């Protein structure tokens, strides 16, 4: 592993094509990092719960009667049945298999017909806890409990988002679109983390951005991208999505290791969650949130979603082609553009760090 971008080589091709590598990544990366698990508005009142699966682990997120948001293993301690499904509101957490019932604090309250069992104490049984943290509309969980606090992982992101004027605690969820892509999850992240491919692969987006000013800044557990909107060029009648007035607007783009992206604009925020379905198949979840307008919730504009979809379709073709190429016997590792691929280099070093632990 080289610590120098100029001397570095990309990670081996079999890390993208070997299912055994993905199994290791699930254990050493996804279960050891903060993962988005749902929305806080689903669990805002006492008794409300949200069931999900994080890195293959069933998790229940529950708002207690004391107002505290807690996370638990969503697996009954009796015979391993899943306890909760979907989201809802309940006074207690009742397993549908044998009616073992837990309090909102995860402690076992009732185990029917369990008299006579030796060396067993109902009061000592509870659902294993899972760490939970909230930022804006998002609920994050950490499975193994060893990750640094979410605030430490996110660094200056919350401050920069607030400075842009994004009311993170007042966002309105507006729209979701999913894409199932035939590539390894790291291929998709690699692609997101560099603007090197913009001139060749994204003609519409390239017309909008000042490519010469495009840069990626890396931090301990995240990176940010600076991609200013390019003012129209004098004397050219170009098809543009953004007007001259938009050129002064700022936008923020963040990637948080390993698989969460934030795209923050003056009037909306979108998130991307990248989930491995298999070693060569990835689910990308796009979600849009709008800011309150005159005190009222607003919906995302259809042309905003369609422009995003145009870029996404171009990226899908790229990523699926790369996945095919990674299976070639003629390729193993590549080199990095020092000027354009420091974000990819940073990501690869983090992957190597976590897999070596």
C-alpha positions in Angstrom: 0.0 0.0 0.0 1.6 3.3 -1.1 0.9 6.4 0.9 1.8 8.5 -2.2 -0.8 9.4 -4.8 1.9 9.8 -7.4 3.3 6.3 -6.7 0.0 4.6 -5.9 -1.8 1.9 -7.7 -5.5 1.1 -7.6 -6.7 -1.8 -5.5 -6.5 -5.3 -7.1 -9.2 -6.2 -9.7 -10.3 -9.3 -7.7 -11.4 -7.1 -4.9 -14.2 -6.1 -7.3 -15.0 -9.6 -8.6 -14.5 -12.0 -5.8 -17.6 -12.8 -3.6 -15.3 -13.7 -0.7 -13.9 -10.2 -0.6 -17.4 -8.8 -0.3 -18.2 -11.1 2.7 -15.1 -9.6 4.3 -16.1 -6.1 3.5 -19.5 -6.6 5.1 -17.9 -7.7 8.3 -15.0 -5.3 8.4 -16.4 -2.2 6.7 -20.2 -2.1 6.7 -20.7 -3.5 10.2 -18.0 -1.2 11.6 -19.1 2.1 10.1 -22.2 4.3 10.6 -24.9 3.2 8.2 -28.1 5.1 7.3 -31.1 3.1 8.5 -34.2 5.2 8.2 -35.8 8.5 9.0 -36.3 10.1 12.4 -39.9 11.2 11.6 -40.8 7.5 11.7 -39.7 7.2 15.3 -40.5 10.7 16.7 -43.1 9.6 19.4 -42.9 7.2 22.3 -43.6 3.6 21.1 -42.8 4.3 17.5 -40.4 1.8 15.9 -38.6 1.2 12.7 -37.3 -2.3 11.6 -34.5 -2.5 9.1 -31.6 -4.6 8.0 -28.1 -3.2 8.2 -25.1 -5.1 6.8 -27.3 -8.3 7.0 -28.1 -7.7 10.6 -31.8 -7.2 11.6 -32.1 -4.0 13.7 -35.0 -2.4 15.5 -35.0 1.4 16.2 -37.4 2.3 19.0 -38.4 5.5 20.7 -38.8 4.8 24.5 -41.4 6.2 26.9 -38.6 8.4 28.2 -38.1 9.9 24.8 -34.8 8.3 24.1 -34.1 6.7 20.7 -32.6 3.3 21.1 -31.4 0.5 18.7 -31.6 -3.2 19.3 -31.0 -6.5 17.6 -34.4 -7.4 16.1 -33.9 -11.0 16.9 -35.8 -12.8 19.7 -33.5 -14.3 22.3 -35.6 -17.5 22.4 -35.5 -19.1 18.9 -34.2 -16.2 16.8 -37.4 -15.1 15.2 -37.5 -11.6 13.7 -39.6 -9.5 16.1 -40.7 -6.4 14.3 -41.4 -5.6 10.6 -41.8 -2.3 8.9 -42.7 0.6 11.2 -45.5 1.4 13.6 -46.3 2.2 17.2 -46.6 -0.3 20.1 -46.5 -0.3 23.9 -44.1 -3.3 23.9 -42.2 -5.4 21.4 -43.9 -8.8 21.0 -42.3 -11.7 19.1 -44.9 -13.2 16.7 -43.5 -16.7 17.2 -43.9 -17.6 20.9 -45.1 -14.2 22.2 -42.0 -13.3 24.1 -42.5 -9.7 24.9 -39.9 -7.0 25.5 -40.2 -3.5 26.8 -39.4 -0.4 24.7 -36.0 -0.4 26.6 -35.3 -3.9 25.2 -35.7 -5.8 28.5 -37.7 -9.1 28.4 -41.0 -8.7 30.2 -42.9 -11.9 29.4 -41.8 -15.4 28.4 -45.0 -17.6 28.4 -44.9 -21.1 29.9 -41.2 -20.9 30.8 -41.6 -22.1 34.3 -39.2 -24.8 35.5 -36.3 -23.8 33.2 -33.1 -24.0 35.3 -30.2 -21.5 35.3 -32.3 -18.9 33.6 -33.5 -15.5 34.8 -36.1 -13.5 32.9 -34.7 -10.3 34.4 -31.3 -10.9 32.9 -32.6 -11.3 29.3 -32.7 -8.3 26.9 -32.2 -7.5 23.3 -28.5 -6.7 22.5 -28.1 -2.9 22.0 -27.1 -1.2 18.8 -25.7 2.3 18.7 -28.0 4.9 17.2 -27.3 8.5 16.1 -29.4 11.2 14.4 -28.4 13.9 12.0 -31.2 15.9 10.3 -33.8 13.5 8.9 -31.5 10.5 9.0 -31.1 7.8 11.6 -27.7 6.0 11.6 -26.8 2.8 13.3 -23.4 1.2 14.1 -23.5 -2.6 14.5 -20.3 -3.5 16.2 -20.3 -0.4 18.6 -16.6 0.4 17.9 -16.9 3.2 15.4 -15.9 6.8 16.4 -19.0 8.9 17.2 -21.0 10.0 14.2 -20.1 13.7 14.9 -16.4 12.8 14.7 -16.9 10.9 11.4 -18.8 13.8 9.8 -16.3 16.4 10.9 -17.2 19.9 9.5 -20.0 18.7 7.3 -22.8 19.8 9.5 -21.3 23.3 9.9 -20.8 23.7 6.2 -24.3 22.5 5.4 -25.7 25.0 7.9 -23.5 27.8 6.4 -25.0 27.2 3.0 -28.5 27.8 4.5 -29.8 24.2 4.5 -32.3 23.8 7.4 -31.2 20.2 8.1 -33.8 19.6 10.8 -36.7 20.9 8.7 -36.2 18.9 5.5 -39.2 17.4 3.8 -38.8 14.0 2.1 -40.1 14.4 -1.4 -39.1 11.6 -3.7 -37.1 8.3 -4.0 -35.7 6.5 -7.0 -33.8 3.2 -6.9 -31.3 1.8 -9.4 -30.0 -1.8 -9.5 -26.6 -1.8 -11.3 -24.5 -4.7 -12.5 -21.3 -3.6 -10.8 -19.4 -3.9 -7.5 -20.3 -1.3 -5.0 -16.7 0.1 -5.1 -16.9 0.7 -8.8 -19.9 3.0 -8.2 -18.1 4.8 -5.4 -14.9 5.1 -7.5 -16.9 6.8 -10.2 -18.6 9.2 -7.8 -15.4 10.4 -6.3 -13.8 11.9 -9.4 -14.7 14.4 -12.0 -12.1 13.1 -14.4 -14.7 11.4 -16.5 -17.0 14.5 -16.9 -15.7 15.7 -20.3 -16.0 12.2 -22.0 -19.1 10.7 -20.2 -21.4 13.6 -19.1 -21.8 16.2 -21.9 -24.8 17.9 -20.4 -23.2 18.1 -16.9 -19.9 19.2 -18.4 -21.7 22.2 -20.0 -22.9 23.2 -16.5 -19.7 23.0 -14.5 -16.4 24.9 -14.5 -14.3 21.8 -15.0 -11.0 23.7 -14.5 -12.1 24.6 -11.0 -13.4 21.1 -10.1 -11.5 19.7 -7.1 -11.9 17.0 -4.4 -10.7 17.6 -0.8 -10.2 14.6 1.5 -10.6 14.3 5.2 -10.3 11.4 7.7 -13.6 9.7 6.9 -15.1 11.8 4.2 -14.3 13.9 1.1 -15.9 16.9 -0.4 -16.2 18.0 -4.0 -16.1 21.6 -5.3 -17.8 21.9 -8.6 -18.9 25.5 -9.4 -21.5 26.2 -12.0 -19.9 27.8 -15.1 -21.3 31.1 -16.3 -22.5 31.1 -20.0 -19.7 31.8 -22.5 -20.2 35.0 -24.4 -21.4 34.6 -28.0 -22.5 31.0 -27.5 -26.1 29.8 -27.6 -25.6 26.6 -25.5 -28.4 24.5 -24.1 -28.0 25.0 -20.4 -30.0 23.8 -17.3 -28.7 26.7 -15.1 -29.0 30.4 -15.9 -26.4 33.1 -15.4 -28.0 33.9 -12.0 -27.4 30.3 -10.9 -23.7 30.6 -11.5 -23.2 32.4 -8.2 -25.0 29.7 -6.2 -22.9 27.4 -4.1 -23.4 23.6 -3.9 -21.8 21.1 -1.6 -21.1 17.5 -2.4 -19.9 15.0 0.3 -19.0 11.4 0.4 -18.9 9.7 3.8 -17.1 6.4 4.1 -18.0 3.9 2.9 -21.3 4.4 1.1 -23.3 7.6 1.8 -23.4 10.7 -0.3 -24.9 14.1 0.3 -25.6 16.7 -2.4 -26.6 20.0 -0.9 -28.0 22.8 -3.0 -29.5 26.2 -2.1 -33.0 24.8 -2.4 -32.8 21.1 -1.9 -30.7 18.2 -0.5 -30.4 14.8 -2.1 -28.8 11.7 -0.6 -27.3 8.6 -2.2 -27.0 5.3 -0.4 -24.9 2.6 -2.0 -25.7 -1.0 -1.0 -24.0 -4.1 -2.2 -26.5 -6.7 -3.3 -23.8 -9.1 -4.5 -20.1 -8.8 -5.4 -21.2 -7.7 -8.9 -24.6 -6.0 -8.2 -25.3 -2.8 -6.4 -28.4 -1.0 -5.2 -28.2 2.8 -5.4 -30.9 4.7 -3.5 -31.5 8.3 -4.5 -33.7 10.4 -2.2 -34.6 14.1 -2.5 -35.5 16.5 0.4 -36.8 20.0 0.0 -36.6 23.0 2.3 -39.8 24.6 3.7 -41.1 27.4 1.5 -43.2 30.1 3.3 -43.5 27.7 6.2 -44.9 24.9 4.0 -43.5 21.7 2.6 -42.6 21.7 -1.1 -42.0 19.0 -3.6 -38.9 18.4 -5.7 -39.1 19.7 -9.3 -39.6 17.0 -11.9 -36.9 18.4 -14.1 -34.4 18.1 -11.2 -35.1 14.4 -10.9 -34.9 13.9 -14.7 -31.6 15.7 -15.0 -30.2 13.5 -12.2 -31.6 10.4 -14.0 -29.8 11.4 -17.2 -26.5 11.6 -15.4 -27.2 8.4 -13.6 -28.0 6.5 -16.8 -24.6 7.6 -18.2 -22.9 6.5 -15.0 -24.6 3.1 -15.0 -23.3 2.4 -18.5 -19.8 3.4 -17.4 -19.9 1.3 -14.2 -21.2 -1.8 -15.9 -18.5 -1.6 -18.5 -15.8 -1.2 -15.9 -17.1 -4.3 -14.0 -16.8 -6.3 -17.2 -13.3 -5.0 -17.8 -12.3 -5.9 -14.2 -12.9 -9.5 -15.0 -10.4 -9.5 -17.9 -7.2 -11.5 -17.5 -5.3 -8.6 -18.9 -6.0 -6.2 -16.1 -5.2 -6.1 -12.4 -4.3 -2.6 -11.2 -4.2 0.9 -12.7 -2.6 4.2 -11.8 -4.1 7.5 -10.5 -4.3 10.9 -12.1 -2.6 13.1 -9.5 -4.7 16.0 -10.6 -8.1 14.3 -10.7 -8.2 11.1 -8.7 -7.1 11.9 -5.2 -10.7 11.1 -4.0 -10.5 7.6 -5.4 -7.0 7.2 -3.9 -8.3 8.3 -0.5 -11.2 5.8 -0.7 -8.9 2.9 -1.6 -6.6 3.7 1.3 -9.6 3.6 3.7 -10.8 0.2 2.2 -7.3 -1.2 2.7 -7.1 0.2 6.2 -10.4 -1.4 7.3 -9.7 -4.7 5.6 -6.3 -5.0 7.3 -7.8 -4.5 10.8 
